[in-house]
Amino acid sequence: MKRSAVALAGAFALAGGLLTAAPSAAGSDTQAARTSLKWADCSTKDYPTLQCSSLKVPLDHRHPDGKKITLALSRVKHTAKTYQGPLLVNPGGPGASGLTLAGFVAGSLPKKVAAQYDVIGFDPRGVGKSQPALNCRPGHFAPVRPDSVPSTGKIEKANLDRVKAFAAACGKKYGGLLKYIDTVSAVRDMDAIRKALGAKQINYFGYSYGTYLGAVYAKLYPERVRRAVLDSIVDPTGVWYEDNLDQDHAFDSRHKAFAAWVAKHDKTYKLGTDPAEVEAKWYAMRAALAKKPAGKKVGASELEDTFVPGGYFNGYWPYLAEAFAAYVNKKDADPLVEAYENFAAVDAAGDNGYSIYAAVQCRDAWWPRDWGQWQHDNWKAHEKAPFMAWNNAWYNAPCAFWPTGSLNPTNVSNHKLPPVLLFQATDDAATPYEGGVTVHRKLRGSSLVVEEGGGNHGITLSGNACLDGYLADYLATGKVPRGDGHGDADAVCATLPDPEPLKAKAASTAAPGSPSVLHGLLGFRS
C-alpha cells in the first residue's frame, strides 16, 4: 500500500546510566557457509548498496528433506574492519515485506555503526518475493464495502459473507500451506537464514509484530541471540484476540488526540475549537458517507481505513485534516478520495500482506469460533471506543471461520539472553504501552526506553535523537541504560512535537531517511 507522509524534525534528550552487556563475537560457522548465498545487485536510487538473494527452506521444519519453499533476502554489506555479524530486521505485520527495510536501517543508523553489520532483510514465508506468495482473495478490500458497524441484520450478514468467503478462499487455494504459515515456522526460517549466513549468532531489530517474532526466536534459540532491539512491542500474553480488543480502545484515544490537534489548529481547518465538536463532525461525515460514498470509493468503512493510519503516525494528521475539512466545509470530496488512495487503497501487495496477516494470526493462537462471543465483545468495545472497534473486528473475523486449527502461543519468558533493548511510546495505539512493560518483565535483564507522551508506532530512526542515541550506542557497544529501580522505564525520552498544518506548497515526498519512509515500511494492524 502506498502511503503519503510528512517528515518531522526536532528532538529532546535525557541522560541515563549505562551498563555494558557481556562482549560476544558474532562468529561464523565456516567461511564457506557465509558465502553459500549468492548475492546479486538489486540497488535502487534510495538504496544504492542493496543486494538480494534467496534461500530454500523446508515448508515443514520437522521434515527438513520434504517440500521446500523459497525466502527472498536482501543485504547491505558491512564495510568496516570491525564486523559485528548479521543484523536481521523485520518491519512487522505479520505480512510486511522486509527487503527494503534493510536499506532503510543501514541508511538511517550512524554510518560508523551500520558499517559494522551486514543488515539483512527478508520476506517471511508467503510474503512478497518469497515463494509461494499467498493472495487468498484478490480484491477483498475493493470499495465500497458494507458499513463496518452491523447496525442491522442485513449489514452484519453482508460482512459475515465477506469474511467467510475470504477464509474459504484461503482454504481452497492454500489448504496444504496454511498450517505452516505461523510465527514459529517463520522463526525456524530465521534460524535457517542464520545458518546460511554462516553466523553462530544473530543480531536482531524488529518493529511491531517483529517484536513478537524476535521474542519467539529468542525463546527457541536463546544461545543464538547476540543483541536484540524490539521497538513498539506486542503484548505476548494477548495474542491475538485480546490484543486486538485492546487496540480498539487505544486507537479511539489516538483518534481523540487527532480531533484535539485539529481543534488546536482551527484557524487552518475551521472545524471548531472544541475537540468533542470536531469529533462529532467526523462521525457526521462518516454517517453521510455511509449513505453516499465519495467518488464511489469512500464509504464508512473506507473512511475508517483512511484514518486508521493516523493512529500509527501523527505525521499523517495534516493530510487527513485537509481532506476532512474540505469535505465538511466545502463539500469537496476529492481530497478525501485522494487520501483514501494514498493511505488505504489495497493493491496486490496489500492483498498478499493481508493474506499472511490472517494466516499467521489465525494459526498462531486460539480465536473464538462462536460468533456470539465476537458480537458481545465487539459491541462492548464499540460502546466506549467506536472509532475502529467493528472495523478491526471484521479485519480479524476470518479467524472465526479459519480452515486450520490453532496452535498454542509461545511463552516468551526468558532468562538466558544478553541484555535486550526495548523501545515503547506511552500512547502507542497499535501496541499499547502495557505490552512493552510486560515484555520488559518477561525478558530478564532487558532495558526499557520509554518515549513519554509519544503516540507513534515505530519510534526509533524516526527523528528522535534521544531514542536513536540509545539505539546506536547499544548496536555499537552492547550498552543499555539502567534505571534506579523505581518505575518501569530504564530511560525516558521526551516525545517530538506534533506536526504543524501543511503549508501551501508542502512537499509530497520525503527523504529516504525520514520518519515518513519508516512508517510506510512498517506493517499495520499489528
ChimeraX attribute file (.defattr): number of C-alpha atoms within 10 A of each C-alpha:
attribute: neighborCount
match mode: 1-to-1
recipient: residues
	/A:1	16
	/A:2	15
	/A:3	18
	/A:4	18
	/A:5	26
	/A:6	23
	/A:7	18
	/A:8	19
	/A:9	14
	/A:10	10
	/A:11	17
	/A:12	14
	/A:13	15
	/A:14	11
	/A:15	11
	/A:16	17
	/A:17	12
	/A:18	17
	/A:19	14
	/A:20	13
	/A:21	17
	/A:22	11
	/A:23	11
	/A:24	13
	/A:25	13
	/A:26	20
	/A:27	16
	/A:28	17
	/A:29	16
	/A:30	14
	/A:31	12
	/A:32	12
	/A:33	15
	/A:34	15
	/A:35	12
	/A:36	14
	/A:37	17
	/A:38	10
	/A:39	15
	/A:40	13
	/A:41	13
	/A:42	14
	/A:43	16
	/A:44	12
	/A:45	8
	/A:46	14
	/A:47	18
	/A:48	13
	/A:49	16
	/A:50	26
	/A:51	23
	/A:52	20
	/A:53	16
	/A:54	20
	/A:55	18
	/A:56	17
	/A:57	21
	/A:58	19
	/A:59	22
	/A:60	18
	/A:61	17
	/A:62	10
	/A:63	10
	/A:64	11
	/A:65	11
	/A:66	12
	/A:67	12
	/A:68	17
	/A:69	17
	/A:70	21
	/A:71	25
	/A:72	23
	/A:73	24
	/A:74	28
	/A:75	29
	/A:76	27
	/A:77	18
	/A:78	19
	/A:79	14
	/A:80	14
	/A:81	8
	/A:82	12
	/A:83	16
	/A:84	25
	/A:85	23
	/A:86	28
	/A:87	27
	/A:88	26
	/A:89	25
	/A:90	32
	/A:91	32
	/A:92	26
	/A:93	24
	/A:94	30
	/A:95	31
	/A:96	28
	/A:97	27
	/A:98	27
	/A:99	26
	/A:100	25
	/A:101	26
	/A:102	27
	/A:103	26
	/A:104	24
	/A:105	21
	/A:106	26
	/A:107	20
	/A:108	20
	/A:109	19
	/A:110	15
	/A:111	13
	/A:112	13
	/A:113	20
	/A:114	24
	/A:115	21
	/A:116	21
	/A:117	25
	/A:118	23
	/A:119	27
	/A:120	32
	/A:121	28
	/A:122	31
	/A:123	26
	/A:124	31
	/A:125	27
	/A:126	28
	/A:127	27
	/A:128	26
	/A:129	19
	/A:130	21
	/A:131	18
	/A:132	16
	/A:133	21
	/A:134	26
	/A:135	24
	/A:136	24
	/A:137	18
	/A:138	17
	/A:139	13
	/A:140	17
	/A:141	19
	/A:142	12
	/A:143	16
	/A:144	16
	/A:145	18
	/A:146	19
	/A:147	23
	/A:148	24
	/A:149	21
	/A:150	17
	/A:151	9
	/A:152	8
	/A:153	9
	/A:154	11
	/A:155	15
	/A:156	17
	/A:157	13
	/A:158	15
	/A:159	20
	/A:160	18
	/A:161	11
	/A:162	19
	/A:163	22
	/A:164	17
	/A:165	17
	/A:166	22
	/A:167	24
	/A:168	19
	/A:169	17
	/A:170	23
	/A:171	18
	/A:172	12
	/A:173	14
	/A:174	15
	/A:175	13
	/A:176	10
	/A:177	16
	/A:178	22
	/A:179	21
	/A:180	20
	/A:181	24
	/A:182	24
	/A:183	27
	/A:184	20
	/A:185	19
	/A:186	20
	/A:187	20
	/A:188	20
	/A:189	24
	/A:190	21
	/A:191	19
	/A:192	17
	/A:193	24
	/A:194	24
	/A:195	19
	/A:196	18
	/A:197	25
	/A:198	23
	/A:199	22
	/A:200	20
	/A:201	27
	/A:202	25
	/A:203	24
	/A:204	26
	/A:205	22
	/A:206	24
	/A:207	28
	/A:208	26
	/A:209	30
	/A:210	29
	/A:211	28
	/A:212	26
	/A:213	23
	/A:214	27
	/A:215	31
	/A:216	24
	/A:217	24
	/A:218	24
	/A:219	20
	/A:220	17
	/A:221	16
	/A:222	17
	/A:223	14
	/A:224	18
	/A:225	23
	/A:226	27
	/A:227	22
	/A:228	28
	/A:229	24
	/A:230	29
	/A:231	27
	/A:232	33
	/A:233	33
	/A:234	29
	/A:235	23
	/A:236	22
	/A:237	15
	/A:238	15
	/A:239	20
	/A:240	21
	/A:241	19
	/A:242	13
	/A:243	19
	/A:244	21
	/A:245	21
	/A:246	18
	/A:247	23
	/A:248	25
	/A:249	21
	/A:250	23
	/A:251	28
	/A:252	21
	/A:253	19
	/A:254	24
	/A:255	21
	/A:256	18
	/A:257	17
	/A:258	25
	/A:259	26
	/A:260	20
	/A:261	22
	/A:262	29
	/A:263	22
	/A:264	16
	/A:265	17
	/A:266	15
	/A:267	11
	/A:268	14
	/A:269	21
	/A:270	15
	/A:271	24
	/A:272	19
	/A:273	18
	/A:274	15
	/A:275	19
	/A:276	14
	/A:277	14
	/A:278	23
	/A:279	22
	/A:280	13
	/A:281	18
	/A:282	19
	/A:283	14
	/A:284	13
	/A:285	17
	/A:286	21
	/A:287	15
	/A:288	14
	/A:289	20
	/A:290	21
	/A:291	11
	/A:292	14
	/A:293	21
	/A:294	22
	/A:295	12
	/A:296	11
	/A:297	20
	/A:298	29
	/A:299	26
	/A:300	27
	/A:301	23
	/A:302	30
	/A:303	23
	/A:304	20
	/A:305	19
	/A:306	22
	/A:307	23
	/A:308	25
	/A:309	24
	/A:310	22
	/A:311	26
	/A:312	23
	/A:313	24
	/A:314	26
	/A:315	24
	/A:316	24
	/A:317	25
	/A:318	22
	/A:319	22
	/A:320	23
	/A:321	25
	/A:322	18
	/A:323	21
	/A:324	26
	/A:325	22
	/A:326	17
	/A:327	17
	/A:328	17
	/A:329	11
	/A:330	9
	/A:331	10
	/A:332	15
	/A:333	19
	/A:334	14
	/A:335	19
	/A:336	25
	/A:337	23
	/A:338	18
	/A:339	25
	/A:340	23
	/A:341	20
	/A:342	17
	/A:343	24
	/A:344	24
	/A:345	22
	/A:346	22
	/A:347	16
	/A:348	13
	/A:349	21
	/A:350	21
	/A:351	21
	/A:352	23
	/A:353	27
	/A:354	29
	/A:355	25
	/A:356	28
	/A:357	25
	/A:358	26
	/A:359	31
	/A:360	26
	/A:361	24
	/A:362	31
	/A:363	24
	/A:364	22
	/A:365	20
	/A:366	18
	/A:367	23
	/A:368	13
	/A:369	14
	/A:370	10
	/A:371	13
	/A:372	10
	/A:373	11
	/A:374	19
	/A:375	14
	/A:376	11
	/A:377	15
	/A:378	22
	/A:379	18
	/A:380	14
	/A:381	20
	/A:382	20
	/A:383	10
	/A:384	12
	/A:385	21
	/A:386	19
	/A:387	25
	/A:388	25
	/A:389	27
	/A:390	25
	/A:391	23
	/A:392	20
	/A:393	21
	/A:394	20
	/A:395	17
	/A:396	21
	/A:397	27
	/A:398	24
	/A:399	27
	/A:400	18
	/A:401	21
	/A:402	23
	/A:403	20
	/A:404	16
	/A:405	15
	/A:406	18
	/A:407	15
	/A:408	10
	/A:409	18
	/A:410	19
	/A:411	12
	/A:412	19
	/A:413	18
	/A:414	19
	/A:415	14
	/A:416	15
	/A:417	20
	/A:418	21
	/A:419	26
	/A:420	26
	/A:421	26
	/A:422	26
	/A:423	28
	/A:424	32
	/A:425	28
	/A:426	20
	/A:427	22
	/A:428	28
	/A:429	28
	/A:430	30
	/A:431	31
	/A:432	25
	/A:433	22
	/A:434	16
	/A:435	19
	/A:436	29
	/A:437	18
	/A:438	17
	/A:439	25
	/A:440	23
	/A:441	16
	/A:442	17
	/A:443	23
	/A:444	16
	/A:445	19
	/A:446	23
	/A:447	25
	/A:448	27
	/A:449	28
	/A:450	26
	/A:451	26
	/A:452	17
	/A:453	15
	/A:454	21
	/A:455	30
	/A:456	27
	/A:457	28
	/A:458	28
	/A:459	27
	/A:460	26
	/A:461	21
	/A:462	23
	/A:463	21
	/A:464	22
	/A:465	20
	/A:466	21
	/A:467	27
	/A:468	20
	/A:469	15
	/A:470	23
	/A:471	22
	/A:472	20
	/A:473	16
	/A:474	24
	/A:475	24
	/A:476	16
	/A:477	14
	/A:478	23
	/A:479	23
	/A:480	28
	/A:481	23
	/A:482	19
	/A:483	18
	/A:484	11
	/A:485	8
	/A:486	7
	/A:487	7
	/A:488	18
	/A:489	23
	/A:490	21
	/A:491	25
	/A:492	23
	/A:493	23
	/A:494	19
	/A:495	23
	/A:496	22
	/A:497	14
	/A:498	15
	/A:499	16
	/A:500	13
	/A:501	18
	/A:502	15
	/A:503	8
	/A:504	6
	/A:505	6
	/A:506	9
	/A:507	11
	/A:508	8
	/A:509	13
	/A:510	14
	/A:511	10
	/A:512	16
	/A:513	20
	/A:514	20
	/A:515	26
	/A:516	24
	/A:517	21
	/A:518	22
	/A:519	24
	/A:520	18
	/A:521	23
	/A:522	27
	/A:523	23
	/A:524	23
	/A:525	22
	/A:526	26
